[in-house]
Amino acid sequence: MKANLQDQKSLLELVQLDLGLVRNATDKARLMAATEIETSSAAALLLSDQLIDARNRVGDLELDLKRSESDLELVENRIAKDKERLATTSSPKDAQGIEHELTSLAKRKSELEDAELGIMEELDAVRKDLSAVTEAKLAADSMLTKLREQLSKDASALETINFELSEARQRIIAIIDADLATAYQRKAERGVAVGSLSGRECGACRLSITATNLEEISALPADEIAECPNCQAYLVRL
């Protein structure tokens, strides 16, 4: 196929742009398939569940504590009233009954105080857990945000590169012979379409060309574009 020297050089530029587009697409696919964000998102979701559980536990224990305090207050009020009754009664029988009740109330008060102390200790531990989970969740959210921002930044950079390569490719396609551009595209669909001839090596497939084939290629006119006998890519002789 006929092709002036400038068009042949343009083909070398074109193939480098196409290889750059392929690399760019590969980089983008690798970037979008990265599992770091997926892993970070799963960790943040797990911490969200743990945070809800911790908040619920704190809420339940705080309610239990209020109930315990209320029960204890009722018992203490009853004890105070019984002591007043005991101090004012003149009946030995009534006094005996009141003292018996005070003994029972004292036991109940002790049980409620122990229960309240247990609730307070558990609540303190759960509040610490809530604080730790909250900090971990904030850190996980911050990391996830940074990863997403970096992904967006990297993806945008690749889009810019892709645009620039595509624009440069279109400029070259516009200036070379139309038939040559069509022929190039057909070859590009099957693999690397163009390579420079370096010694006996094809720049497209990196295979050596036999001496006989090399003589045939060398004998071609300068404006006749050669083809690699191994991969059929266009060979540009510089």
KEFI-197828 format. One record per residue (C-alpha): residue in one letter; x negated, y, z. Coordinates in Angstrom, 1 decimal. Last residue first. Layout:
N
{node "A", {X, Y, Z}}
...
END
This chain:
238
{node "L", {-13.0, 5.0, 9.2}}
{node "R", {-11.3, 1.9, 7.7}}
{node "V", {-7.7, 1.7, 9.0}}
{node "L", {-6.4, -1.8, 9.0}}
{node "Y", {-2.6, -2.3, 8.8}}
{node "A", {-1.5, -5.2, 10.9}}
{node "Q", {-1.1, -8.5, 9.1}}
{node "C", {-2.1, -10.4, 12.3}}
{node "N", {-5.0, -12.6, 11.0}}
{node "P", {-5.6, -11.4, 7.4}}
{node "C", {-5.6, -7.8, 8.7}}
{node "E", {-4.1, -5.5, 6.2}}
{node "A", {-5.8, -2.8, 4.1}}
{node "I", {-4.5, 0.6, 3.1}}
{node "E", {-5.4, 1.6, -0.4}}
{node "D", {-6.5, 5.3, -0.5}}
{node "A", {-10.1, 4.3, 0.0}}
{node "P", {-10.0, 1.8, -2.8}}
{node "L", {-10.2, -1.8, -1.8}}
{node "A", {-13.6, -3.5, -2.1}}
{node "S", {-14.2, -3.3, 1.7}}
{node "I", {-11.1, -5.3, 2.3}}
{node "E", {-12.1, -8.1, -0.1}}
{node "E", {-15.6, -8.2, 1.4}}
{node "L", {-14.1, -8.5, 4.9}}
{node "N", {-11.9, -11.3, 3.8}}
{node "T", {-15.0, -13.2, 2.6}}
{node "A", {-17.0, -12.4, 5.7}}
{node "T", {-14.2, -13.7, 7.9}}
{node "I", {-12.4, -11.2, 10.1}}
{node "S", {-12.9, -11.3, 13.9}}
{node "L", {-9.9, -11.1, 16.2}}
{node "R", {-9.0, -8.2, 18.4}}
{node "C", {-5.4, -8.3, 17.3}}
{node "A", {-4.8, -4.6, 16.6}}
{node "G", {-8.4, -3.3, 16.5}}
{node "C", {-9.4, -5.9, 13.9}}
{node "E", {-13.0, -6.9, 14.4}}
{node "R", {-15.6, -7.3, 11.6}}
{node "G", {-17.4, -4.1, 12.3}}
{node "S", {-14.7, -2.0, 13.8}}
{node "L", {-11.6, -1.9, 11.6}}
{node "S", {-9.0, 0.3, 13.2}}
{node "G", {-5.7, -1.2, 14.2}}
{node "V", {-2.1, -0.7, 13.1}}
{node "A", {1.3, -2.4, 13.6}}
{node "V", {0.9, -3.9, 17.1}}
{node "G", {3.8, -6.4, 17.2}}
{node "R", {6.8, -7.6, 15.1}}
{node "E", {8.9, -4.5, 15.3}}
{node "A", {5.8, -2.4, 14.7}}
{node "K", {5.3, -4.1, 11.3}}
{node "R", {8.8, -3.0, 10.1}}
{node "Q", {8.2, 0.5, 11.6}}
{node "Y", {4.9, 0.9, 9.7}}
{node "A", {6.6, 0.0, 6.4}}
{node "T", {9.2, 2.7, 7.0}}
{node "A", {6.6, 5.3, 7.9}}
{node "L", {4.5, 4.3, 4.8}}
{node "D", {7.6, 4.8, 2.6}}
{node "A", {8.3, 8.2, 4.2}}
{node "D", {4.7, 9.4, 3.7}}
{node "I", {3.4, 11.0, 6.8}}
{node "I", {4.4, 14.4, 8.2}}
{node "A", {7.8, 13.7, 9.9}}
{node "I", {6.7, 10.5, 11.4}}
{node "I", {3.8, 12.3, 13.1}}
{node "R", {6.1, 14.9, 14.6}}
{node "Q", {8.5, 12.3, 15.7}}
{node "R", {5.8, 10.4, 17.6}}
{node "A", {4.7, 13.6, 19.4}}
{node "E", {8.3, 14.2, 20.5}}
{node "S", {8.6, 10.6, 21.7}}
{node "L", {5.3, 10.8, 23.6}}
{node "E", {6.4, 14.0, 25.3}}
{node "F", {9.8, 12.7, 26.2}}
{node "N", {8.4, 9.4, 27.6}}
{node "I", {5.9, 11.4, 29.7}}
{node "T", {8.7, 13.6, 31.1}}
{node "E", {10.8, 10.5, 31.8}}
{node "L", {7.8, 9.0, 33.6}}
{node "A", {7.4, 12.1, 35.7}}
{node "S", {11.1, 12.1, 36.6}}
{node "A", {10.9, 8.4, 37.6}}
{node "D", {7.9, 9.3, 39.9}}
{node "K", {9.7, 12.2, 41.5}}
{node "S", {13.0, 10.2, 41.9}}
{node "L", {11.1, 7.3, 43.4}}
{node "Q", {9.2, 9.7, 45.7}}
{node "E", {12.4, 11.3, 46.9}}
{node "R", {13.9, 7.8, 47.5}}
{node "L", {10.9, 6.7, 49.4}}
{node "K", {10.9, 9.9, 51.5}}
{node "T", {14.6, 9.5, 52.3}}
{node "L", {14.1, 5.9, 53.3}}
{node "M", {11.2, 6.8, 55.6}}
{node "S", {13.3, 9.5, 57.2}}
{node "D", {16.3, 7.2, 57.6}}
{node "A", {14.0, 4.5, 59.2}}
{node "A", {12.5, 7.1, 61.6}}
{node "L", {15.9, 8.3, 62.6}}
{node "K", {17.1, 4.7, 63.1}}
{node "A", {14.1, 3.9, 65.2}}
{node "E", {14.6, 6.9, 67.4}}
{node "T", {18.3, 6.0, 67.8}}
{node "V", {17.4, 2.4, 68.6}}
{node "A", {15.0, 3.5, 71.3}}
{node "S", {17.5, 5.9, 72.9}}
{node "L", {20.3, 3.3, 72.7}}
{node "D", {18.0, 0.7, 74.4}}
{node "K", {17.2, 3.2, 77.1}}
{node "R", {20.9, 3.8, 77.6}}
{node "V", {21.4, 0.1, 77.8}}
{node "A", {18.8, -0.2, 80.6}}
{node "D", {20.4, 2.6, 82.5}}
{node "L", {23.8, 1.2, 82.0}}
{node "E", {22.7, -2.2, 83.3}}
{node "E", {21.2, -0.5, 86.5}}
{node "M", {24.4, 1.6, 86.9}}
{node "I", {26.6, -1.5, 86.5}}
{node "G", {24.6, -3.5, 89.0}}
{node "L", {24.8, -0.6, 91.5}}
{node "E", {28.5, -0.4, 91.0}}
{node "A", {28.9, -4.1, 91.6}}
{node "D", {26.9, -3.9, 94.8}}
{node "E", {28.9, -0.8, 95.9}}
{node "L", {32.1, -2.6, 95.1}}
{node "E", {31.1, -5.7, 97.1}}
{node "S", {30.0, -3.5, 100.1}}
{node "K", {33.3, -1.6, 100.0}}
{node "R", {35.3, -4.9, 99.9}}
{node "K", {33.4, -6.1, 103.0}}
{node "A", {34.0, -2.9, 104.7}}
{node "L", {37.7, -3.1, 103.7}}
{node "S", {38.0, -6.5, 105.2}}
{node "T", {36.4, -5.4, 108.5}}
{node "L", {38.6, -2.3, 108.5}}
{node "E", {41.7, -4.5, 108.0}}
{node "H", {40.7, -6.6, 111.1}}
{node "E", {40.1, -3.4, 113.0}}
{node "I", {43.5, -2.1, 112.0}}
{node "G", {45.3, -5.3, 113.1}}
{node "Q", {43.5, -5.3, 116.5}}
{node "A", {44.4, -1.6, 117.0}}
{node "D", {48.0, -2.3, 116.2}}
{node "K", {48.1, -5.1, 118.8}}
{node "P", {46.3, -3.0, 121.4}}
{node "S", {48.9, -0.2, 120.9}}
{node "S", {47.7, 3.3, 121.9}}
{node "T", {46.9, 4.3, 118.3}}
{node "T", {45.2, 7.7, 117.6}}
{node "A", {41.6, 6.6, 116.9}}
{node "L", {42.6, 3.5, 115.1}}
{node "R", {44.9, 5.5, 112.9}}
{node "E", {42.1, 7.9, 112.0}}
{node "K", {39.8, 5.0, 111.3}}
{node "D", {42.4, 3.4, 109.1}}
{node "K", {42.8, 6.7, 107.2}}
{node "A", {39.0, 6.9, 106.6}}
{node "I", {38.8, 3.2, 105.6}}
{node "R", {41.7, 3.7, 103.1}}
{node "N", {39.9, 6.8, 101.6}}
{node "E", {36.7, 4.7, 101.3}}
{node "V", {38.6, 1.9, 99.6}}
{node "L", {40.3, 4.3, 97.1}}
{node "E", {36.9, 5.9, 96.4}}
{node "L", {35.3, 2.6, 95.7}}
{node "D", {38.1, 1.6, 93.2}}
{node "S", {37.6, 5.0, 91.4}}
{node "E", {33.8, 4.6, 91.4}}
{node "S", {34.2, 1.1, 90.0}}
{node "R", {36.6, 2.3, 87.3}}
{node "K", {34.3, 5.1, 86.3}}
{node "L", {31.4, 2.7, 86.2}}
{node "D", {33.3, 0.2, 84.0}}
{node "L", {34.1, 3.1, 81.6}}
{node "E", {30.4, 4.1, 81.5}}
{node "L", {29.6, 0.4, 80.9}}
{node "D", {32.0, 0.2, 77.9}}
{node "G", {30.7, 3.4, 76.4}}
{node "V", {27.1, 2.4, 76.8}}
{node "R", {27.8, -1.0, 75.2}}
{node "N", {29.7, 0.6, 72.3}}
{node "R", {26.8, 3.0, 71.7}}
{node "A", {24.4, 0.1, 71.7}}
{node "D", {26.5, -1.9, 69.2}}
{node "I", {26.9, 1.1, 66.9}}
{node "L", {23.1, 1.7, 67.0}}
{node "Q", {22.4, -2.0, 66.3}}
{node "D", {24.6, -1.9, 63.3}}
{node "S", {22.9, 1.3, 62.1}}
{node "L", {19.5, -0.4, 62.8}}
{node "L", {20.5, -3.2, 60.4}}
{node "L", {21.4, -0.7, 57.7}}
{node "A", {18.1, 1.2, 58.1}}
{node "A", {16.2, -2.1, 57.8}}
{node "A", {18.2, -3.1, 54.7}}
{node "S", {17.5, 0.4, 53.2}}
{node "S", {13.8, 0.0, 53.9}}
{node "T", {13.7, -3.4, 52.2}}
{node "E", {15.6, -2.1, 49.2}}
{node "I", {13.4, 0.9, 49.0}}
{node "E", {10.2, -1.2, 49.1}}
{node "T", {11.6, -3.7, 46.6}}
{node "A", {10.2, -2.0, 43.5}}
{node "A", {12.3, -3.0, 40.5}}
{node "M", {12.8, 0.6, 39.4}}
{node "L", {9.1, 1.3, 39.5}}
{node "R", {8.2, -1.9, 37.6}}
{node "A", {10.8, -1.0, 34.9}}
{node "K", {9.5, 2.5, 34.7}}
{node "D", {5.9, 1.3, 34.4}}
{node "T", {6.9, -1.1, 31.6}}
{node "A", {8.8, 1.6, 29.8}}
{node "N", {5.8, 3.9, 30.0}}
{node "R", {3.4, 1.2, 28.9}}
{node "V", {5.6, 0.6, 25.8}}
{node "L", {5.8, 4.3, 25.1}}
{node "G", {2.0, 4.6, 25.4}}
{node "L", {1.6, 1.7, 22.9}}
{node "D", {3.9, 3.6, 20.6}}
{node "L", {1.8, 6.7, 21.0}}
{node "Q", {-1.3, 4.8, 20.3}}
{node "V", {0.3, 3.3, 17.2}}
{node "L", {1.2, 6.7, 15.9}}
{node "E", {-2.3, 8.1, 16.4}}
{node "L", {-3.7, 5.3, 14.4}}
{node "L", {-1.0, 5.8, 11.8}}
{node "S", {-2.0, 9.5, 11.6}}
{node "K", {-5.5, 8.4, 10.7}}
{node "Q", {-4.1, 6.4, 7.8}}
{node "D", {-1.9, 9.4, 6.8}}
{node "Q", {-5.0, 11.6, 6.7}}
{node "L", {-6.9, 9.0, 4.6}}
{node "N", {-4.2, 8.9, 2.0}}
{node "A", {-1.9, 5.9, 1.9}}
{node "K", {-1.2, 3.5, -0.9}}
{node "M", {0.0, 0.0, 0.0}}
END
